[in-house]
């Protein structure tokens, strides 16, 4: 009678390599049910599906201990006797064989515990438009039906070229019917299963690499390109996302020069550092650039950004801090707006580095509807460096004390590095690396730092 159909599992044994769960008598619960002697019944000429477990060598005719490997044989055998010899696994135990005489029966028997399919290429293919005279139509149908199972093609002695073509189409190997014996079949099954597992693992690895490359290209494309054409200011930036193997986090920054000669710089931080926060940071950066180039500045610009954040965020609890400066065309003055963000660091020759005033710090974007963000006028002087940063630079731990670096610690660190002659990108790189070293390892929060320099 037809073999009972086991419960479907998520991953076929052909790919996972896992054997069915063991039953109390040493075999699998499923196998013990399939090898139990069936109750007698009248023969049904419409069915020709068998499930052979084999007899242990030297046995007395009782069923052998079921094995982990299962072969599904698909062949048209009107005579009722299979031409396939009894295969065994590497330890000499019999490999279970299920037999289906057509693809309809094969589809019913193709459960997830099947490891390998042996397909007779002489089997008639199902009638489908476009098959025409395709001699491998039945193989292609089986490959579509069982994309994650190993497949062996069975051909006649005078049809070796057809077998080779079957391998090129997707079968793991082909066997010649007249040369088939138990040893050859057993070895071919084991080889096909292992090759399919290897091919599947290699395919998943390649797909993972492609996805990673696409993600890197996408994230790299989302990082800003400063628009400073015509400006005497020099620009440097350093960015380190907190997410492992990511290029983009919730921190964002940008710098643009408007037609009137004003240089606008911005740095911000969306709370959290996952992919959703990274996406929201990109949206805010793009919105800031568009609004700045459209002529908005200060409180009006930040109010519009808050509307963007409120519309785009996935949760009402999400907010973003932001620091924005607009540097006058002559480079000697700047306007400063802070939305819950740390104040920039100003460095001038002959004077110690210091933080700009932050008394008028407004709330973070997304916290208070209808909030206002005052603009503070700042004198920069003739020659200066202005460093904007996110809190990832100051919230790292300092050694074993558990204390955070903080703004005061950062200021002292930058003063010391400036006294050592560090400037520009080298200064930022050294600062970020030292903060990481003080933390005793990689920082868990995103870090973004940008530096604008004006020399006379």
Secondary structure, 3 states (H helix, E strand, C coil): CCCCCCCCCCCCHHHHCCCCCECCCCCEHHHHHHCCCCCCCCCCCCCCCEEECCCCCCCCCCCCCCCCCEEEEECCCCCCCCCCCCCECCCCCECEEEEECCHHHHHHHCCCCCCEEEEECCCCCCCCCCCCCCCCHHHHHHHHHCCCCEEEEEECCCCHHHHHHHHHHCCCEEEEHHHCCHHHHHHHHHHHHHHHHHHHHHHHHHHHHHHHHHHHHHHHHHCCCCECCCCCCEEEEEEECCCCCCCCCCEEEEEEECCCCCEEEEEEEECCCCHHHHHHHHHHHHHHHHHHHCCCCHHHHHHHHHHHHHHHCCCCCCCEEEEEEEECCCCCEEEEEEECCCCCEEECCCCCCEECCCCCCECCECCCCCCCCCCEEEECCCCEEEEEECHHHCCCECHHHCCECHHHHHHHHHHHHHHCCCCHHHHHHHHHHHHHHHHCCCCCCCEEEEEEEECC
